[in-house]
């Protein structure tokens, strides 16, 4: 599953549409596309939360 998610990320970084990335990676690694989509989305959300937390900390540093 991890390899399929990484494959989907690689395709997305190359500019492919997200749904294509998920289906292509799932086919290539013989896993369920819905599972790939869920894992990828969870990873993206955690990355976004981390970026927001860092931005908030940096904003706090600027205000101090």
Backbone bond lengths (Angstrom), bond angles and torsions (degrees), N, CA, C in turn:
res aa  C-N    CA-C-N  psi(-1)  N-CA   C-N-CA  omega(-1)  CA-C   N-CA-C  phi
1 X - - - 1.449 - - 1.527 111.14 -
2 X 1.320 116.28 -43.76 1.459 120.23 -179.72 1.526 110.94 -57.51
3 X 1.320 116.90 -42.53 1.459 119.60 -179.63 1.524 111.50 -64.93
4 X 1.322 116.98 -35.43 1.465 120.32 177.76 1.522 110.36 -66.50
5 X 1.324 117.20 -41.87 1.471 120.33 178.35 1.523 110.03 -64.61
6 X 1.327 117.08 -42.47 1.465 120.17 177.89 1.524 111.50 -63.98
7 X 1.323 116.29 -37.90 1.468 120.50 176.99 1.532 110.31 -63.73
8 X 1.310 116.96 -42.73 1.467 121.06 178.39 1.526 110.30 -61.90
9 X 1.309 117.20 -41.85 1.465 120.98 177.33 1.524 111.32 -62.71
10 X 1.307 116.34 -42.11 1.476 120.26 -179.89 1.522 110.52 -62.30
11 X 1.328 116.17 -43.48 1.462 119.93 178.66 1.530 111.26 -64.72
12 X 1.320 116.67 -40.08 1.465 120.27 179.06 1.520 111.09 -65.27
13 X 1.325 116.41 -39.82 1.462 120.15 177.94 1.523 111.37 -63.57
14 X 1.326 116.24 -26.59 1.465 120.62 178.55 1.523 111.21 -82.49
15 X 1.343 117.52 -2.79 1.451 120.94 174.99 1.518 115.60 102.15
16 X 1.311 118.13 7.89 1.463 120.49 179.99 1.534 110.70 -76.77
17 X 1.322 116.21 157.50 1.463 122.68 177.71 1.532 108.77 -69.16
18 X 1.337 116.48 141.48 1.470 121.74 -173.87 1.522 112.50 -56.36
19 X 1.322 118.40 -43.98 1.467 119.60 -178.12 1.522 110.96 -64.33
20 X 1.323 117.28 -37.90 1.463 120.75 175.90 1.523 110.04 -62.88
21 X 1.327 116.39 -42.86 1.462 121.23 -178.78 1.518 110.91 -58.08
22 X 1.333 115.85 -46.40 1.465 120.74 -177.32 1.521 110.65 -65.60
23 X 1.325 117.45 -48.22 1.463 120.83 -177.68 1.519 110.77 -64.97
24 X 1.305 116.95 -45.17 1.474 121.07 -179.46 1.522 111.40 -61.88
25 X 1.323 116.62 -45.80 1.466 120.35 -179.60 1.523 110.86 -65.53
26 X 1.325 116.85 -39.65 1.467 120.60 179.50 1.523 110.62 -64.38
27 X 1.319 116.85 -43.57 1.463 120.32 178.55 1.527 110.68 -63.37
28 X 1.301 115.64 -44.15 1.468 120.30 -176.39 1.531 112.17 -64.38
29 X 1.338 116.55 -33.59 1.461 120.41 -176.98 1.529 112.80 -106.97
30 X 1.334 116.35 8.76 1.464 123.17 176.33 1.527 112.65 53.15
31 X 1.330 115.91 50.37 1.460 121.38 175.65 1.523 109.23 -127.68
32 X 1.318 116.07 167.95 1.456 122.63 -178.76 1.536 110.57 -69.31
33 X 1.335 117.90 124.83 1.466 119.41 -179.03 1.526 113.04 -61.18
34 X 1.329 117.31 -32.34 1.461 119.30 178.69 1.527 110.97 -65.91
35 X 1.317 116.53 -38.28 1.462 120.19 177.93 1.526 110.40 -65.28
36 X 1.327 116.68 -41.05 1.467 120.28 177.53 1.524 109.56 -61.55
37 X 1.327 116.56 -45.70 1.464 120.96 -179.11 1.524 111.20 -60.68
38 X 1.326 117.13 -44.10 1.464 120.69 -179.42 1.523 111.05 -64.42
39 X 1.328 117.44 -45.86 1.466 120.60 -179.92 1.526 111.21 -64.87
40 X 1.326 116.16 -41.41 1.457 120.01 -179.34 1.524 110.32 -65.65
41 X 1.327 116.39 -44.76 1.462 120.23 179.05 1.528 111.17 -61.89
42 X 1.321 116.88 -42.65 1.465 120.23 178.18 1.523 110.74 -60.40
43 X 1.321 116.42 -41.12 1.464 120.13 179.24 1.524 110.92 -66.34
44 X 1.334 116.63 -42.85 1.460 120.07 178.97 1.521 111.09 -62.10
45 X 1.321 116.29 -42.62 1.465 119.65 179.89 1.522 111.64 -64.63
46 X 1.327 116.85 -39.40 1.466 118.99 179.36 1.524 110.55 -68.04
47 X 1.311 117.73 -34.86 1.467 121.21 177.14 1.527 109.69 -66.99
48 X 1.336 116.62 -42.26 1.464 120.03 179.07 1.527 110.87 -64.04
49 X 1.339 117.28 -41.34 1.459 120.28 177.83 1.529 110.74 -62.16
50 X 1.315 115.77 -41.45 1.461 119.56 179.46 1.528 110.44 -64.41
51 X 1.313 117.59 -41.66 1.470 120.45 178.74 1.525 110.99 -63.60
52 X 1.343 116.76 -41.08 1.466 119.66 178.00 1.523 111.08 -64.22
53 X 1.324 117.01 -39.78 1.463 120.59 179.44 1.526 110.61 -64.01
54 X 1.324 116.67 -43.36 1.469 120.42 178.43 1.525 109.86 -63.82
55 X 1.330 117.18 -43.33 1.466 120.42 179.29 1.529 110.72 -61.73
56 X 1.325 116.76 -40.31 1.462 120.34 178.79 1.524 110.79 -64.97
57 X 1.331 116.49 -40.94 1.463 119.71 178.29 1.527 110.47 -65.02
58 X 1.330 116.62 -41.20 1.467 120.04 179.96 1.521 110.17 -66.10
59 X 1.317 116.72 -39.05 1.458 120.80 178.12 1.527 110.06 -63.55
60 X 1.328 116.45 -39.98 1.466 121.01 176.90 1.516 111.74 -63.90
61 X 1.330 116.80 -37.69 1.464 121.05 178.33 1.526 111.11 -66.30
62 X 1.312 116.07 -37.04 1.468 119.84 179.85 1.522 111.12 -69.04
63 X 1.333 115.73 -34.82 1.460 119.67 -178.13 1.526 113.23 -78.33
64 X 1.315 117.29 -16.12 1.476 119.94 -176.41 1.512 111.93 -83.10
